Amino acid sequence: MVITLCGDDSSRITVRQQALVEEHVPGDLSSLNLLELDGAAVSVEELRAACDTMPFLGDRRVVLVKGLLRRFSDKASEETPAKPADAALVADLKKYLPAVPDTTILIFVERRRLGSSAAANALKSLTKVEEYSMPDAAQLPSYIAMQVRDAGGSIDRNAAALLAQAVADNPLRLEQELSKLLAYKAPEKQIAERDVRDLVDIPLEVAVWDLTDALFARDSARSLRSLRSLLERGQVPQQVMGAVASQLRNLVVADDYRGQGADALASSTGMKPFVARKTSAALRNFQPGEPRRLLSALVDLDLRSKTGKAELSSAFEFFVVEACARRL
């Protein structure tokens, strides 16, 4: 049997690889009948020797080949053909793969999509391909919740959404952050939004939600604590103000869709579902037209600071207090 595990979902590939190894060379046999080869350097002769070796004290032997496609370019075409050595390797691979003995489970592991190189096409046609891809941005929070459940834990909805925003489309970073969070929350493994904020390096445009949540809820004390915490962690006041302005712009847009719900807001404006939910919920704390007045006041503060008419840090704190009181 020849299998290719591929895709950018490193976590599920690892789980599937381990399951195949445990299925075919269980227990102590794994140390006797499991061989891992570096796909970036292995030759077909070495691969043949590994696969044609009979199992020792067992029925099956597993050979893992990791990263074979690193040595091939997806850009090869008739105009820019593959290097002769690469072309010869692909030709030899095509000849050998149908001849892999039944006593060997040969597994190619590619932590990327296969692409369209000659080697990738050979794997597509001559192996059983199992692709494991990361979900899109809208489905990523649900995927994160599933990963945590599989690890025996739980994560609340806002924490999953915040983590999805923080890691964006970086599957390796997601795997690392989840491992860190689960280890930190052991043994109960219940991950809350605060845990994500404390442990994960969150982009400013996402981290500022803690400040704007408090501001939108008219909680001046919490707003000031959040603002000072951002500045103490090295955030530049102008950048924090810009991030707050971005959230206020979202509120101004949502004000035009007041009463239509988060789904309508997201579909009509292209706003990310997580952002649309947060914005729609925050809008309940505002009267019609208030978000636009706050945004205008913040723009005015920016202008005054740039023309020397206001010291930004203290003026920004004053803005936060007045915005919580809706006196702007």
C-alpha positions as CSV (number, residue, x, y, z in Angstrom):
1,M,0.0,0.0,0.0
2,V,1.3,3.5,-0.9
3,I,-0.3,6.5,0.7
4,T,0.3,10.3,0.4
5,L,-0.7,12.5,3.3
6,C,-0.6,16.1,2.3
7,G,-2.0,19.6,3.0
8,D,-1.4,22.5,5.3
9,D,-3.2,21.0,8.3
10,S,-0.1,19.7,10.1
11,S,-2.0,18.6,13.2
12,R,-4.4,16.2,11.4
13,I,-1.6,14.9,9.2
14,T,0.4,14.0,12.3
15,V,-2.6,12.3,13.9
16,R,-3.3,10.3,10.7
17,Q,0.4,9.3,10.4
18,Q,0.5,8.1,13.9
19,A,-2.7,6.1,13.4
20,L,-1.3,4.4,10.4
21,V,1.9,3.5,12.2
22,E,0.0,2.1,15.2
23,E,-2.3,0.1,12.9
24,H,0.4,-1.6,10.9
25,V,3.4,-1.8,13.3
26,P,1.9,-1.7,16.8
27,G,3.7,-1.7,20.1
28,D,7.3,-2.9,20.2
29,L,7.2,-3.7,16.5
30,S,7.3,0.0,15.6
31,S,11.0,0.1,16.6
32,L,11.8,-2.9,14.4
33,N,9.6,-2.2,11.4
34,L,9.5,1.6,11.0
35,L,11.9,3.6,8.9
36,E,11.8,7.3,8.2
37,L,13.6,8.7,5.1
38,D,14.4,12.3,4.2
39,G,12.5,12.9,1.0
40,A,14.7,15.9,0.0
41,A,17.7,13.6,-0.2
42,V,16.5,10.0,-0.7
43,S,17.2,8.2,-4.0
44,V,14.8,5.7,-5.6
45,E,17.5,3.0,-5.0
46,E,17.5,3.8,-1.3
47,L,13.7,3.8,-1.3
48,R,13.6,0.4,-3.1
49,A,16.0,-1.1,-0.5
50,A,13.9,0.2,2.4
51,C,10.6,-1.0,1.0
52,D,11.8,-4.4,-0.3
53,T,13.2,-5.3,3.1
54,M,11.0,-8.0,4.7
55,P,9.4,-7.2,8.1
56,F,11.1,-8.4,11.2
57,L,8.9,-10.5,13.5
58,G,5.8,-9.0,12.0
59,D,3.5,-8.9,9.0
60,R,4.1,-5.3,7.9
61,R,6.8,-2.7,7.6
62,V,6.2,1.1,7.4
63,V,8.4,3.4,5.5
64,L,7.8,7.2,5.9
65,V,9.2,9.6,3.2
66,K,8.9,13.2,4.4
67,G,9.2,16.2,2.2
68,L,9.9,14.6,-1.2
69,L,8.4,17.5,-3.1
70,R,10.8,20.1,-1.5
71,R,13.2,19.2,-4.3
72,F,10.8,19.9,-7.1
73,S,9.4,23.1,-8.4
74,D,5.7,23.6,-9.3
75,K,6.8,26.1,-11.9
76,A,8.3,23.5,-14.2
77,S,6.6,23.4,-17.6
78,E,7.4,22.8,-21.2
79,E,9.1,26.2,-21.4
80,T,11.1,25.6,-18.1
81,P,11.5,21.8,-17.9
82,A,12.6,20.0,-14.8
83,K,16.3,19.4,-14.2
84,P,17.5,16.1,-15.8
85,A,18.3,14.6,-12.4
86,D,14.8,15.5,-11.2
87,A,13.2,14.1,-14.3
88,A,15.1,10.9,-14.0
89,L,14.1,10.5,-10.3
90,V,10.4,11.0,-11.3
91,A,10.7,8.4,-14.1
92,D,12.3,5.9,-11.7
93,L,9.7,6.6,-9.0
94,K,6.9,5.9,-11.5
95,K,8.4,2.6,-12.4
96,Y,8.9,1.5,-8.8
97,L,5.7,2.7,-6.9
98,P,3.5,0.0,-8.6
99,A,6.0,-2.6,-7.4
100,V,6.1,-1.8,-3.7
101,P,5.5,-5.1,-2.0
102,D,2.3,-5.8,0.0
103,T,4.4,-6.3,3.1
104,T,5.3,-2.6,3.1
105,I,3.2,0.4,3.9
106,L,4.9,3.3,2.1
107,I,3.7,6.7,3.3
108,F,4.7,10.0,1.7
109,V,4.2,13.0,4.0
110,E,3.9,16.4,2.5
111,R,2.9,19.3,4.8
112,R,1.6,21.3,1.9
113,R,-0.7,20.9,-1.0
114,L,0.7,18.7,-3.7
115,G,0.9,21.3,-6.5
116,S,1.5,20.4,-10.1
117,S,5.1,19.3,-10.4
118,A,5.9,16.0,-12.2
119,A,6.6,14.4,-8.9
120,A,3.3,15.6,-7.4
121,N,1.4,14.3,-10.4
122,A,3.2,10.9,-10.0
123,L,2.0,10.8,-6.3
124,K,-1.5,11.7,-7.4
125,S,-1.7,9.0,-10.0
126,L,0.1,6.2,-8.2
127,T,-0.7,6.6,-4.5
128,K,-3.8,6.9,-2.4
129,V,-3.9,10.7,-1.6
130,E,-5.4,11.9,1.6
131,E,-5.4,15.7,1.8
132,Y,-5.9,17.6,5.1
133,S,-6.4,21.3,4.5
134,M,-7.0,24.1,7.0
135,P,-10.5,25.6,6.9
136,D,-11.3,29.1,5.7
137,A,-11.5,32.0,8.1
138,A,-15.2,31.6,8.7
139,Q,-14.8,28.0,9.8
140,L,-11.5,28.3,11.7
141,P,-13.1,29.0,15.1
142,S,-15.2,25.8,14.8
143,Y,-12.1,23.9,13.7
144,I,-10.2,25.2,16.8
145,A,-13.0,24.1,19.1
146,M,-12.9,20.6,17.5
147,Q,-9.1,20.4,18.0
148,V,-9.4,21.4,21.6
149,R,-12.2,18.8,22.1
150,D,-10.1,16.1,20.5
151,A,-7.4,17.0,23.1
152,G,-9.9,16.5,25.9
153,G,-10.5,20.1,26.6
154,S,-13.0,22.9,25.9
155,I,-12.7,26.5,24.6
156,D,-15.4,29.1,24.7
157,R,-16.7,30.7,21.5
158,N,-15.0,34.1,22.0
159,A,-11.7,32.5,22.8
160,A,-11.8,30.4,19.7
161,A,-12.7,33.4,17.5
162,L,-9.9,35.5,19.1
163,L,-7.3,32.8,18.6
164,A,-8.5,32.4,15.0
165,Q,-8.0,36.1,14.4
166,A,-4.5,36.0,16.1
167,V,-3.1,33.0,14.1
168,A,-4.9,33.9,10.8
169,D,-3.8,31.3,8.1
170,N,-0.7,30.0,9.9
171,P,-1.3,26.3,10.8
172,L,2.0,25.8,12.4
173,R,1.5,28.7,14.7
174,L,-2.0,27.5,15.6
175,E,-0.6,24.1,16.6
176,Q,2.0,25.8,18.8
177,E,-0.5,28.2,20.4
178,L,-3.0,25.4,21.1
179,S,-0.3,23.2,22.7
180,K,0.7,26.2,24.9
181,L,-2.8,27.0,25.9
182,L,-3.7,23.4,26.7
183,A,-0.5,22.9,28.8
184,Y,-1.2,26.2,30.6
185,K,-4.8,25.2,31.5
186,A,-3.9,21.6,32.6
187,P,-5.5,19.7,34.1
188,E,-9.0,21.2,33.5
189,K,-8.1,22.3,29.9
190,Q,-10.9,24.9,29.8
191,I,-9.7,27.8,27.7
192,A,-11.3,31.2,28.1
193,E,-10.9,34.4,26.2
194,R,-8.7,35.8,28.9
195,D,-6.3,32.9,28.6
196,V,-5.8,33.7,24.9
197,R,-5.2,37.3,25.6
198,D,-2.6,36.5,28.3
199,L,-0.7,33.8,26.4
200,V,-1.0,34.6,22.7
201,D,0.8,37.4,20.8
202,I,-2.3,39.0,19.4
203,P,-2.1,41.6,16.6
204,L,-3.0,45.2,17.7
205,E,-6.1,45.4,15.6
206,V,-7.4,42.3,17.5
207,A,-5.9,43.1,20.9
208,V,-7.6,46.5,21.0
209,W,-11.0,44.7,21.3
210,D,-10.4,44.6,25.1
211,L,-10.2,48.4,25.2
212,T,-13.1,48.9,22.8
213,D,-15.3,46.3,24.5
214,A,-15.0,48.3,27.7
215,L,-15.4,51.7,25.9
216,F,-18.5,50.5,24.1
217,A,-19.9,49.2,27.4
218,R,-19.3,52.6,28.9
219,D,-16.9,51.2,31.5
220,S,-14.3,54.0,31.9
221,A,-12.2,52.4,34.6
222,R,-11.7,49.2,32.6
223,S,-11.2,51.2,29.4
224,L,-8.4,53.2,31.0
225,R,-6.8,50.0,32.4
226,S,-6.9,48.4,29.0
227,L,-5.4,51.5,27.3
228,R,-2.6,51.8,29.8
229,S,-1.9,48.0,29.5
230,L,-1.5,48.3,25.7
231,L,0.9,51.3,26.1
232,E,2.9,49.6,28.9
233,R,3.4,46.6,26.5
234,G,5.0,49.0,24.0
235,Q,2.2,49.9,21.7
236,V,2.5,53.3,20.1
237,P,-0.3,55.7,21.1
238,Q,-1.0,56.6,17.4
239,Q,-1.3,53.0,16.5
240,V,-3.7,52.2,19.3
241,M,-5.8,55.2,18.3
242,G,-5.8,54.0,14.7
243,A,-7.0,50.6,15.8
244,V,-9.8,52.1,17.9
245,A,-10.8,54.3,15.0
246,S,-11.0,51.2,12.8
247,Q,-13.4,49.6,15.3
248,L,-15.5,52.8,15.4
249,R,-15.7,52.8,11.6
250,N,-17.1,49.3,11.9
251,L,-19.7,50.6,14.3
252,V,-20.6,53.5,11.9
253,V,-21.1,50.9,9.1
254,A,-23.1,48.7,11.4
255,D,-25.3,51.7,12.4
256,D,-26.5,51.7,8.8
257,Y,-27.6,48.1,9.1
258,R,-29.0,48.5,12.6
259,G,-31.6,45.7,13.4
260,Q,-30.6,43.5,10.5
261,G,-28.3,41.2,12.5
262,A,-24.6,40.1,12.3
263,D,-25.1,37.7,9.3
264,A,-26.6,40.5,7.2
265,L,-23.8,42.8,8.2
266,A,-21.1,40.4,7.3
267,S,-22.7,39.4,3.9
268,S,-23.5,43.0,2.9
269,T,-20.2,44.6,3.9
270,G,-17.6,41.8,3.7
271,M,-16.9,42.2,7.4
272,K,-15.4,39.0,8.9
273,P,-18.1,37.0,10.8
274,F,-16.3,37.3,14.2
275,V,-16.0,41.1,13.7
276,A,-19.6,41.4,12.6
277,R,-20.8,39.5,15.7
278,K,-18.8,41.7,18.0
279,T,-19.8,44.9,16.3
280,S,-23.5,44.0,16.2
281,A,-23.4,43.2,19.9
282,A,-21.5,46.5,20.7
283,L,-24.0,48.6,18.7
284,R,-26.7,47.8,21.2
285,N,-24.8,50.2,23.6
286,F,-25.2,53.1,21.2
287,Q,-28.0,55.4,20.1
288,P,-28.3,56.0,16.3
289,G,-25.6,58.4,15.2
290,E,-23.4,58.1,18.3
291,P,-20.7,56.0,16.7
292,R,-20.2,58.6,14.0
293,R,-19.9,61.4,16.6
294,L,-17.2,59.4,18.5
295,L,-15.3,58.7,15.3
296,S,-15.4,62.4,14.4
297,A,-14.1,63.3,17.9
298,L,-11.2,60.8,17.5
299,V,-10.3,62.2,14.1
300,D,-10.3,65.7,15.6
301,L,-8.0,64.5,18.4
302,D,-5.6,63.0,15.8
303,L,-5.5,66.3,14.0
304,R,-4.9,68.3,17.2
305,S,-2.1,66.0,18.3
306,K,-0.4,66.3,14.9
307,T,-0.6,70.1,15.0
308,G,0.8,70.4,18.5
309,K,-2.5,71.4,20.0
310,A,-2.8,68.3,22.2
311,E,-0.5,65.9,24.0
312,L,-1.6,62.6,22.7
313,S,-1.4,60.2,25.6
314,S,-3.3,62.4,28.1
315,A,-5.7,63.6,25.5
316,F,-6.4,60.0,24.4
317,E,-7.2,59.1,28.0
318,F,-9.6,62.1,28.2
319,F,-11.2,60.9,25.0
320,V,-11.8,57.5,26.5
321,V,-13.4,58.8,29.6
322,E,-15.7,61.2,27.6
323,A,-16.5,58.5,25.1
324,C,-17.6,56.2,27.9
325,A,-19.9,58.9,29.2
326,R,-21.1,59.6,25.6
327,R,-20.3,63.3,26.1
328,L,-18.6,63.7,22.7
